[in-house]
Amino acid sequence: MATDDTTDGGGGDTLKITETYLKDFANNQIKQLLDALRNDASLKAVQGFSQGNGSGTGPGPGQYSKLLGGGKTLDAAQQLQADFKSLCTQLDGMVQSLITEAGMFQLDLKTVDSTLTNGADEALSAADMMKVLTDVLNGINNLPSNPPPKA
């Protein structure tokens, strides 16, 4: 991304975003975000709590898959476990949605060059667009005011 030294008449710099910048953003910054979301230990713990598997102890010391808020004989402890599991399930769903959306955004940025090139090849000039719009408007203006009778 670069800024132009010339002003745009409004006293500000002109911002230029190139295809190279967008591809770099997709290949580096978004990739780093996706890697962090997929590999973060805290988010993996949230996922474990959302599944609430087994006895509640996780794969290592200090790691759990259930909130251990008292014994099973306490109704409040059971409710706390259920509420925390629900919270973690919702949070994990949101994180998974973020991963999906960021992945789709990354793909869009990686294909921006072909999209822009195809768009430029198929673009209409202002004169072409005016001709199309004039034809459409003339067609609308020439419609009969009363619909034809049904047969």
Summary of the structure (lengths in Angstrom):
residues: 151
radius of gyration: 28.7
end to end distance: 64.5
largest distance: 83.4
contacts: 321
relative contact order: 0.10
helix: 63%
strand: 8%
